[in-house]
Structure formats: C-alpha cells, structure tokens
Amino acid sequence: MRKTYEGGVPLAEVVRSGFVEGLHRGSVVLLDARGVVVTSAGDVTSPVFPRSANKPMQAVGMLRAGLRLTDPADLALVAASHFGEDFHVARVRAMLRGAGLDESALHCPPELPLGASAQAETYRAGGGPSRILMNCSGKHAGMLLTCQAAGWPVAGYWQPEHPLQRGLRATIEEFAGEPAAAVGVDGCGAPVLALSLTALAGAFLRLVHGTPGSAERAVADAMRAHPEIVAGTGAEDTRLMAGVPGLLAKVGAEGVIAVAVPEVGAVAIKIDDGAARARTPVLVSALRRLGVAASVLDELAEVPLTGGGVSVGAVRSVW
C-alpha cells in the first residue's frame, strides 16, 4: 500500500446561476455484493483517515470486549456522531449514570452540539460547550462501559496503547482486511486509523452481511433501526437509512462517507477538500450505479445553493 493519499478527480460541481463556479475533487469506490470492485475514481488504494466512519467497527470491538447494552438504541449511540439533540444527550447521561459515572469521565472535548437547532437551543437555555454535547460522547461512553465490563482501567482509555484501543484496532483491521497505515488523534481525542477507501467499503459490507447474532450484525441492525440516533434530525446518513431498506451509512469528517446495502454492494467516498456538501450527491450517483432506487436519493441528489434567500443553483455530481 502507498504511504500517502494521492488525491482524487473532479466528482462534484458547484453551479450558481447556470455558471460553474467550482469543483470538488475526491475519490470513490463501488463494490458489488461479493466485495469485488465494480468501478472507482481517484485514489482508492492509498490510506485516508475515515474519521467517524470507523465508529461501527469500533462498536463491534466494544461488544466483543464485553460491552452489554439492553437497548439497541444505546448501541446505535455508541456508533453515532450525534447532533446533540435532547434525546441524544439524555441517553448518554443514562448510560453513564448506569455505570456510576458522570460527564467528567468523558475524555472528548467540550463542544457545542453538531446540529444547528440543538446549538440554538443550548444558547437559549443559557448553556455552552460541554463534553456530553460533543458528537462522539456516545462512543466515549461506550468505551468507558467496555473498560468496566472487561476489567480494564478507565484511566487513559483513549490512549493507543490501552488494552481497549488495542482491541478496537484489531477489530477494525480485521473488518478492513488490511493493517492500519497510520494512527492519528481524532477530533474527539481517541485514536483514528488510516485505511484505504476500498478497505472501508469492504468493512461496511461485512457489517451488513454479518451472521444474525454476531456483534457486527448487532451493530448494523441497531444503527438501521435507530437512524435518528446515529446522527440527527435531517442528517444525510439518518435520511439514507430511513429511506432505503437495509442500507447502513456512516459519515466521517473531512468529506468521508461509507454505505453498504445487503446483497447489493458498498460505497466509500473521500472528498479531498473535506466539503460535506459534495459527498452526498456523489453517493447518490454511486448508489444508482449499483441499482439502488428510492425517493430519498432523488431528494439528496443535489445540494441547493441560495442567493438573496432564493435557490439559484446546486452542488451536483459530475461522476
């Protein structure tokens, strides 16, 4: 495997008033139901940081290490980049309280909610950034509960050499089918592992094809049953999972998204400049190439651009 990502090709264009004012470059890979590459564009064999798209595999690793949750919605929250809405925060608090912990045990940094409406509500209530509002607080709560279940120390649970993180790395590498090319620090302070887009797509395909009763199937089923927990109101991965039967989706920072549909295939995308607005139109194009059809794809095929408060163009796929 090459050591650095070489960059992609034009995947989306920004059209304003009929004029193309910009392009988003990136890379995309499509796998069929067997995991064979159907088509690709850009660099899909060099490593990138999938960022939060690694969370479902991390959740699998936690279950394998002993994490036990009675409510599948809590498992979805462990794999989430939640919007910090009231139902997200209440669930994280309940998970921590059940383990005899509080927000101070979380290592993720204090932040405002990811969702715009939740941000506004936080300010209206006189609040501000906090660890529990950070979009990865569900993952960190799951990590703390896993340490308790496994008998590992809670101190330093986010460090790469901690037994928890060593186990999660082994799980991610197993599902990816390749060793991590690099270990970085994610935005939440926990490790993030670099994988190729082809490996990331293959990992998601293994999640949705997991045997019933397996840890991977439990994670995939929990996320698909509770898409609003995985992200939030109006989020692209929430809407995709709600609108396409069986589809599993998870976004990552810096323009990453990975999706798999059982018996159909998988897609992984990286937008080079990190623009979230470009990844969904490209994903819609990719899913249509795999034969997926649903009204939500029509809704997400373009991202509107406004001028003077009215629609004047869109970001759309050129691939």
Helices and strands as residue ranges (DSSP letters): E 9-16, E 19-32, E 37-41, E 47-48, G 51-54, H 55-64, H 72-78, H 86-98, G 103-105, H 116-124, H 137-150, H 163-176, E 183-185, E 191-193, E 195-196, H 197-208, H 215-225, H 227-230, H 236-243, E 248-252, E 256-261, E 265-271, H 276-289, H 295-300, E 302-307, E 310-317
